[in-house]
Amino acid sequence: METDVNVNRRILLYSMPIALYSLTTILQWEHTSNMLSALNALVAFMLTFVAFTIRRETTSRSVFFLLAAFSSMAWCIADIGWAILENMGFEPIENQVLWVIYAIPNVLLSIGAIVLIVPQINKWSIGQLVTDLFTTILLASFFMWEVFLRKSSPLS
């Protein structure tokens, strides 16, 4: 088993890219933050892929870790494409291929959530599930209203 010092070093090592990304985003250093975003996605891929390979049994959790790893890799590829296009002087937001690549992680994580949830659903209380779903939808609706639809919104 690893010592606490080694674990702390790994946590620090894996936390550095996200801390640097946050700093460059606050400072509005777009080129640097674009590259660090891809690096963070690559770190997320490595961590989730290692979590997948450590698990010896094939369960829905293992499949979820694999899909999460691939979604992180797709996001990394899209971020690299974004940085390249932006450095070449193009508008990355107008690139249809990037839109598709950025959509892949959403599809993979949705499939992973379904794979994770379906075997467990008969163990849940239906009343609790309906209550949680209703509460989540209600809170998301309030958030969307406040941020995007309200006339005095800071974004409008």
C-alpha positions as CSV (number, residue, x, y, z in Angstrom):
1,M,0.0,0.0,0.0
2,E,1.2,3.5,-0.8
3,T,2.3,5.8,2.0
4,D,0.4,8.9,2.8
5,V,3.3,11.0,1.4
6,N,3.0,9.3,-2.0
7,V,-0.7,9.7,-2.0
8,N,-0.4,13.4,-1.2
9,R,2.2,13.9,-3.9
10,R,-0.1,12.3,-6.5
11,I,-3.0,14.4,-5.4
12,L,-0.9,17.5,-5.7
13,L,0.4,16.4,-9.1
14,Y,-3.0,15.7,-10.5
15,S,-4.4,18.9,-9.0
16,M,-1.9,21.2,-10.5
17,P,-3.3,21.3,-14.1
18,I,-6.8,22.3,-12.8
19,A,-5.4,24.9,-10.5
20,L,-3.3,26.4,-13.3
21,Y,-6.3,26.2,-15.7
22,S,-8.4,28.1,-13.2
23,L,-5.7,30.8,-12.8
24,T,-5.3,31.3,-16.5
25,T,-9.0,31.5,-17.0
26,I,-9.3,34.1,-14.3
27,L,-6.4,36.0,-15.9
28,Q,-8.1,35.6,-19.3
29,W,-5.0,34.0,-20.9
30,E,-7.0,32.3,-23.6
31,H,-4.2,30.4,-25.4
32,T,-2.7,29.0,-22.2
33,S,-6.1,28.1,-20.8
34,N,-7.0,26.3,-24.1
35,M,-3.9,24.1,-23.8
36,L,-4.4,23.5,-20.1
37,S,-8.0,22.5,-20.7
38,A,-6.8,19.7,-23.1
39,L,-4.2,18.7,-20.5
40,N,-6.9,18.5,-17.8
41,A,-9.0,16.3,-20.1
42,L,-6.0,14.1,-20.7
43,V,-5.4,13.7,-16.9
44,A,-9.0,12.9,-16.4
45,F,-8.7,10.2,-19.1
46,M,-5.7,8.7,-17.5
47,L,-7.2,8.6,-14.0
48,T,-10.5,7.1,-15.1
49,F,-8.8,4.6,-17.4
50,V,-6.5,3.5,-14.5
51,A,-9.6,3.2,-12.4
52,F,-11.1,1.0,-15.1
53,T,-8.0,-1.2,-15.4
54,I,-7.7,-1.6,-11.6
55,R,-11.2,-3.1,-11.3
56,R,-10.9,-6.9,-12.0
57,E,-14.5,-7.7,-12.5
58,T,-16.7,-6.6,-15.3
59,T,-19.6,-4.7,-13.8
60,S,-21.7,-1.7,-14.8
61,R,-19.3,0.5,-12.8
62,S,-16.4,-0.8,-14.8
63,V,-18.2,0.0,-18.0
64,F,-19.0,3.5,-16.7
65,F,-15.3,4.1,-15.9
66,L,-14.4,3.0,-19.4
67,L,-17.0,5.3,-21.0
68,A,-16.0,8.2,-18.8
69,A,-12.4,7.7,-19.8
70,F,-13.3,7.7,-23.5
71,S,-15.5,10.8,-23.0
72,S,-12.5,12.6,-21.4
73,M,-10.3,11.6,-24.4
74,A,-12.9,12.9,-26.8
75,W,-13.0,16.2,-24.9
76,C,-9.2,16.3,-25.0
77,I,-9.2,15.8,-28.8
78,A,-11.8,18.5,-29.2
79,D,-9.9,21.0,-27.0
80,I,-6.7,20.3,-29.0
81,G,-8.7,21.0,-32.2
82,W,-10.1,24.2,-30.7
83,A,-6.6,25.4,-29.7
84,I,-5.2,24.6,-33.2
85,L,-8.0,26.3,-35.0
86,E,-7.8,29.4,-32.8
87,N,-4.0,29.6,-33.2
88,M,-4.5,29.4,-37.0
89,G,-6.8,32.4,-36.9
90,F,-10.1,30.5,-37.5
91,E,-13.3,30.7,-35.4
92,P,-13.5,27.3,-33.7
93,I,-17.1,27.9,-32.6
94,E,-18.1,27.8,-36.3
95,N,-16.5,24.4,-36.9
96,Q,-19.1,21.7,-37.3
97,V,-16.6,18.9,-36.7
98,L,-15.7,20.3,-33.3
99,W,-19.4,20.5,-32.3
100,V,-19.7,16.8,-33.1
101,I,-16.5,15.9,-31.2
102,Y,-17.7,18.0,-28.2
103,A,-21.0,16.1,-28.3
104,I,-19.4,12.7,-28.0
105,P,-18.6,13.0,-24.3
106,N,-22.3,13.8,-23.5
107,V,-23.4,10.7,-25.4
108,L,-20.9,8.5,-23.8
109,L,-21.6,9.7,-20.3
110,S,-25.4,9.4,-20.9
111,I,-24.9,5.8,-22.0
112,G,-22.7,5.2,-19.0
113,A,-25.3,6.6,-16.7
114,I,-27.9,4.3,-18.2
115,V,-25.6,1.3,-17.9
116,L,-25.0,2.2,-14.3
117,I,-28.6,3.0,-13.4
118,V,-30.6,0.2,-15.2
119,P,-29.4,-2.7,-13.1
120,Q,-30.0,-0.8,-9.9
121,I,-33.4,0.7,-10.6
122,N,-35.5,-2.2,-9.2
123,K,-33.6,-1.8,-5.9
124,W,-34.8,1.8,-5.5
125,S,-37.9,3.2,-4.0
126,I,-40.2,4.5,-6.8
127,G,-41.5,7.2,-4.5
128,Q,-38.1,8.4,-3.6
129,L,-37.0,8.3,-7.3
130,V,-40.0,10.4,-8.4
131,T,-39.5,12.9,-5.6
132,D,-35.8,13.3,-6.4
133,L,-36.5,13.6,-10.2
134,F,-39.2,16.2,-9.6
135,T,-37.0,18.2,-7.2
136,T,-34.1,18.1,-9.6
137,I,-36.2,19.3,-12.5
138,L,-37.8,22.0,-10.4
139,L,-34.4,23.3,-9.2
140,A,-32.9,23.2,-12.8
141,S,-36.0,25.1,-14.1
142,F,-35.6,27.8,-11.4
143,F,-31.9,28.1,-12.3
144,M,-32.5,28.3,-16.0
145,W,-35.2,31.0,-15.4
146,E,-33.0,33.1,-13.2
147,V,-30.0,32.9,-15.5
148,F,-31.4,33.0,-19.0
149,L,-35.1,34.1,-19.0
150,R,-35.4,36.7,-16.3
151,K,-35.4,40.3,-17.7
152,S,-33.0,41.6,-15.0
153,S,-30.6,38.8,-15.5
154,P,-26.9,39.8,-15.6
155,L,-26.5,38.0,-18.9
156,S,-29.2,39.9,-20.7
